[in-house]
């Protein structure tokens, strides 16, 4: 349950291990993320470099000091793509459907405007209806379908490409 000591803020580089632990927990709880639970390995230096990249945006939802969800926005690295960012979001299963995803997207919206972004994009498995509905409420639209992009439990799964354009 989302406690009274909730907080959403940028993840600090010294929080690399707690962030990694959140990712591992989410990997175990859902089949909608990219990695299987045993495929994610902790590399403190690499994680700190990723979290310390000032062009990108990594925020987390904290519940009583524990990271229970995150949103990352990785900005285009080249002049022709600097106006866009690729979004990944994950929330621990026991904290879903409590408005945390919307709060993370509210913070993303502020960052996107402050940084003059014109496009936010993401991919989502077509069977992940909870996430798709969240993204639609946030103004994202389906731009297309990527066929057979994921292989989950012996079955190929399609993904939607979704974007929000300002």
Phi, psi and omega in degrees: 000140180293108187280176182287345180258041181283151180203141172237124182201171177297145177275130178277155180298331179284359177256021182302315183292313176299324177295314177302317179299321176298314179301315179298318179298316179296318177303322180287330188271342185221157175256007184269352179271166185294320189257148169284157183305325183274000182267346183266125181235140184279125172231099187304313183298313180296317180297319179294322176297316180297312181293333182273355180292113185289342177284335183260170186227115178238113178238158180224153170263124180252135176236112183052041176087351181261137176285120183241359178189164181207163170217131176240144176231111180258114186284149175303138186270348184248160182307321184283349181235007182295341182279359185234162176215145178261128188255139170227136179224145176210139180225134177306141187305318183288353180249004180286160179062033178236011179088003182293318178302317179297320179295320177297318178293327176299316178294320177300316180303315178300311181298317181299317180292317179299331183255013174058036176285147180245349184211131171242137182221157180201168171236152182210137177299138186294345178269356182272071187295327179298313180293317180301316179296320176300312182297319178297319177297332180273002176097007177279147177234153177283125179259340180175179180238130173263120184278138173051041183279334181239151176236103188238123178052042176080009183232137174283138182234137176275159175234147169272142167264123181235151180210156171236122182246132181268000000 
